Amino acid sequence: MNRGQTLRRLYATVTLPLVAIALGLGVAGWAHAQQGTSYTVQLAVLNGSGATGSGTATINGSNLTVELHSTGLTPSQPHAQHLHIGGTHTCPTIAADTDGDGIINTTEGAPSYGPVMVSLTTSGDVSDKSVLAVDRFPSADASGKLDYTRTFALPAGVTVDSLKDAVVVQHGIDLDKSGKYDGTAKSDLDPTLPQEATVPADCGKQTVSAAAAGSPTTAAGSTQVAGSTPTTARTGVAAPNTGDGTTATGSSSWLTLVLLGGLALAIGGAAVGAYGITRNRA
């Protein structure tokens, strides 16, 4: 083996593993960033309910922590709430009221926000099978305020990537101001329930939070919405362990490693090329 062949073999032995390691760490860093992504949502009024709110959804491994804080809901009544994924990933406008009754029911809104994929219950199952598990959804307090926090494993069919398109919808409006869900109109989801129990009250499309985009966070692991109050004992949900709150850490380190690998590759190539030129001249 001549000197040129030896140098080229040394170059391959040193630089190629370095590049492979850098790329591998890059993929791991990207996956970690994906799993630590946090989303925020602003809930806007639907059907003249007067309900608004805000919240966060944070991914930690295969677990999702959801926190919602709403006001203006029907007092002392349960409110079904879900993550919808599909449709056009938007909240419906009055144009969705296809039957012209002045109310956008859940079915009419589905082409906009898509089907239920996650049921935000206080306990037990969180899949679409619990879409109407009224006894396991949180109730608003006497002033119409609702605070909700829960950490759970993603149900089957829901991926980390699909959460970027999720739309949050809370249901239940006392349309006739009777103080409870009643009336002659029946729910489009279950005719044994009054329409008031399932009609959408507010809606919001999730967006990647500033923290997930690389902005500083106020406290490691915090998902508290500014100005919100802690979850009350009424919800029956224990405060979650949200982990270290990392959203995009590791992105700069893996990029550095990739650049170093590329630099090593370039330097090695230049060295081999320079040696070849010297040999030819000789």
Protein Blocks (a to p, Z undefined) as FASTA:
>chain_A
ZZklmmmmmmmmmmmmmmmmmmmmmmmmmmmmmmmpccddddddehhlopacddddddeh
jbccdddddehiaehiacdddddeehjopacdfklmmnonopacfklmmmmnopafbdcd
fbhjfbfklmmmmklcccddfkopacddddddddehiafklmmmpccddehidfkonopa
edjbdcfkbmkbcfklmgcfbdcdddddfklnopacfbghiabdehiacddfklopacdd
ebjopakgoklmmmmmmmmmmmmmmmmmmmmmmmmmmmmmZZ
